[in-house]
Amino acid sequence: MLKGTKLVGSNPSRGRAENDYYATHPDSTKALLKVEEIIYPALEPACGEGHIAEELAFHKTIATDLIDRGYGEGYIDFLTFDFSKLGEINTVITNPPFSLFTEFMERALDIAQKKVILFGKLQALEGKKRADKMEKTPLKYVYVFKSRQQPLRNGSDIDELTGKKMASNTMAFAWFVWYKDYVGEPRIRWI
């Protein structure tokens, strides 16, 4: 019989990644950049090892993280830090811990002047509390991937149990894009 973790493509013996660290594969960010413009300066507040920020490296991007993984500035709590002292931030772009998706969305909408872009499970659209909050935001696009994306567990595509490349993921992911001045219903696009 399939247990819940197996059903969603996870191995129960592996457990959750430390600090919920599932990095965004560079291909996922490249797909986004083909359809969305980043308005700089930008903030990547859960930068990990720079998987998203590296794709933006030639532009003005501030990279921070709660954990110091050797990229950007560590020990900065996105949910409490006063980013106003860093100057104007036009775009917030990140892959938040899924358990904090709503909190990151709300905080990013407070900080960003123009856009918020979050990578997350398509499942983020579900749930009464989250849906009630999202309905009141200027969510413009949900970019659903045509092929499954493989987040990098603890920043790597190598399975720490087997030493082999991670198998394909059974979860659906999307980029959620808010335009601060948008009024209307969200639109679904495929990438």
C-alpha positions as CSV (number, residue, x, y, z in Angstrom):
1,M,0.0,0.0,0.0
2,L,1.2,3.5,-0.9
3,K,1.7,5.8,2.1
4,G,1.2,9.6,1.7
5,T,4.9,10.4,1.3
6,K,5.4,7.7,-1.4
7,L,2.3,8.9,-3.2
8,V,3.8,12.4,-3.6
9,G,7.2,11.0,-4.7
10,S,9.0,11.3,-1.4
11,N,11.0,8.7,0.5
12,P,9.8,8.5,4.1
13,S,13.2,7.2,5.3
14,R,14.8,10.4,3.9
15,G,12.6,12.8,5.9
16,R,12.3,16.5,5.2
17,A,15.3,18.5,3.9
18,E,17.2,20.3,6.6
19,N,15.6,23.8,7.1
20,D,13.1,22.9,4.4
21,Y,15.8,23.6,1.8
22,Y,14.6,22.6,-1.6
23,A,16.5,24.9,-4.1
24,T,15.1,26.0,-7.4
25,H,16.7,24.3,-10.4
26,P,18.3,26.9,-12.7
27,D,16.2,25.6,-15.6
28,S,13.0,26.6,-13.7
29,T,14.3,30.1,-13.3
30,K,15.5,30.3,-17.0
31,A,11.9,29.2,-18.1
32,L,10.5,32.1,-16.0
33,L,12.9,34.6,-17.4
34,K,11.7,33.8,-21.0
35,V,8.3,35.1,-20.1
36,E,8.7,37.6,-17.2
37,E,10.9,40.6,-16.8
38,I,12.6,41.3,-13.5
39,I,12.3,45.0,-12.5
40,Y,15.5,45.9,-10.7
41,P,16.6,46.4,-8.0
42,A,15.5,42.9,-6.9
43,L,15.6,41.0,-3.6
44,E,16.1,37.2,-3.3
45,P,15.4,36.7,0.4
46,A,15.7,32.9,0.6
47,C,18.8,32.7,-1.7
48,G,20.2,29.4,-0.4
49,E,23.3,28.8,-2.5
50,G,22.2,31.3,-5.2
51,H,20.3,29.0,-7.5
52,I,17.8,31.8,-8.5
53,A,20.1,34.8,-7.8
54,E,22.8,33.4,-10.1
55,E,20.4,33.6,-13.0
56,L,20.1,37.3,-12.2
57,A,23.8,37.8,-11.5
58,F,24.4,40.5,-14.1
59,H,21.7,42.8,-12.6
60,K,21.2,44.5,-9.3
61,T,20.0,41.8,-7.0
62,I,20.2,41.6,-3.2
63,A,20.6,38.0,-2.0
64,T,19.9,37.1,1.7
65,D,18.9,34.0,3.6
66,L,18.0,33.0,7.2
67,I,20.8,30.4,6.9
68,D,24.3,31.1,5.8
69,R,25.0,28.8,2.9
70,G,28.0,30.8,1.6
71,Y,26.0,32.9,-0.8
72,G,24.6,36.3,-0.3
73,E,24.2,37.6,3.2
74,G,23.2,35.0,5.8
75,Y,21.3,35.3,9.1
76,I,18.7,37.7,7.6
77,D,15.1,36.8,8.6
78,F,12.9,37.9,5.7
79,L,9.8,37.9,7.8
80,T,11.2,40.4,10.4
81,F,14.2,42.3,8.9
82,D,13.8,46.0,8.0
83,F,14.5,46.0,4.3
84,S,13.6,49.7,3.9
85,K,17.2,50.6,4.9
86,L,18.4,48.9,1.8
87,G,16.6,51.3,-0.5
88,E,14.0,50.7,-3.1
89,I,13.2,47.1,-4.0
90,N,11.1,46.7,-7.1
91,T,10.9,42.9,-7.3
92,V,11.0,40.2,-4.7
93,I,11.7,36.8,-6.3
94,T,12.3,33.6,-4.3
95,N,11.4,30.0,-3.5
96,P,10.1,30.2,0.0
97,P,9.8,27.2,2.4
98,F,6.4,25.8,1.5
99,S,5.2,25.9,5.1
100,L,5.8,29.7,5.0
101,F,4.4,30.4,1.5
102,T,1.6,32.6,2.7
103,E,3.8,34.5,5.1
104,F,6.4,35.1,2.4
105,M,3.7,36.2,-0.1
106,E,2.3,38.7,2.4
107,R,5.7,40.1,3.4
108,A,6.9,40.3,-0.2
109,L,3.8,42.2,-1.2
110,D,4.6,44.7,1.6
111,I,8.3,45.1,0.5
112,A,8.2,45.0,-3.3
113,Q,7.3,48.2,-5.2
114,K,6.4,46.6,-8.5
115,K,6.4,42.7,-8.5
116,V,6.5,39.6,-6.4
117,I,7.5,36.3,-7.9
118,L,7.4,33.1,-5.9
119,F,8.3,29.5,-6.9
120,G,6.1,27.0,-5.2
121,K,3.9,23.9,-5.4
122,L,0.8,24.4,-7.5
123,Q,-0.9,23.1,-4.3
124,A,-0.4,26.7,-2.9
125,L,-3.7,27.5,-4.6
126,E,-5.5,25.1,-2.3
127,G,-6.7,25.7,1.2
128,K,-9.4,28.0,2.4
129,K,-7.2,30.3,4.6
130,R,-4.5,30.7,1.9
131,A,-7.1,31.0,-0.9
132,D,-9.0,33.7,1.0
133,K,-5.8,35.7,1.4
134,M,-4.6,35.2,-2.2
135,E,-8.0,36.3,-3.6
136,K,-7.3,39.7,-2.1
137,T,-3.9,40.1,-3.7
138,P,-2.9,41.4,-7.2
139,L,-1.9,37.9,-8.4
140,K,-1.7,38.3,-12.2
141,Y,-0.1,35.1,-13.5
142,V,0.4,31.5,-12.4
143,Y,3.0,29.9,-14.7
144,V,2.4,26.2,-14.6
145,F,5.3,24.0,-15.9
146,K,4.4,21.7,-18.8
147,S,7.0,19.2,-17.4
148,R,7.6,18.4,-13.8
149,Q,10.4,20.4,-12.1
150,Q,12.9,18.8,-9.8
151,P,13.7,21.0,-6.8
152,L,17.2,20.4,-5.5
153,R,17.0,18.7,-2.0
154,N,19.5,20.5,0.2
155,G,20.7,22.3,-2.9
156,S,21.7,19.1,-4.8
157,D,20.2,16.9,-7.5
158,I,22.1,13.9,-6.0
159,D,20.1,11.7,-3.6
160,E,22.0,11.5,-0.4
161,L,20.7,8.0,0.3
162,T,21.6,6.4,-3.0
163,G,24.4,8.7,-4.3
164,K,22.5,8.8,-7.7
165,K,20.8,11.7,-9.5
166,M,17.3,12.3,-8.0
167,A,14.4,10.7,-9.7
168,S,11.7,12.8,-11.4
169,N,9.3,14.5,-9.1
170,T,5.6,13.8,-8.8
171,M,4.7,17.2,-7.5
172,A,3.5,20.1,-9.7
173,F,5.3,23.4,-9.4
174,A,4.6,26.9,-10.7
175,W,5.8,30.5,-10.6
176,F,3.3,32.8,-9.0
177,V,3.6,36.4,-10.2
178,W,2.0,39.5,-8.6
179,Y,2.0,42.9,-10.2
180,K,1.4,45.5,-7.5
181,D,-0.8,47.6,-9.7
182,Y,-2.8,44.7,-11.3
183,V,-6.6,44.6,-10.9
184,G,-8.4,41.5,-12.2
185,E,-8.5,37.8,-12.0
186,P,-5.3,35.7,-12.1
187,R,-4.4,34.2,-15.5
188,I,-2.9,30.7,-16.0
189,R,-0.1,30.3,-18.4
190,W,2.0,27.3,-19.3
191,I,5.8,27.3,-19.6
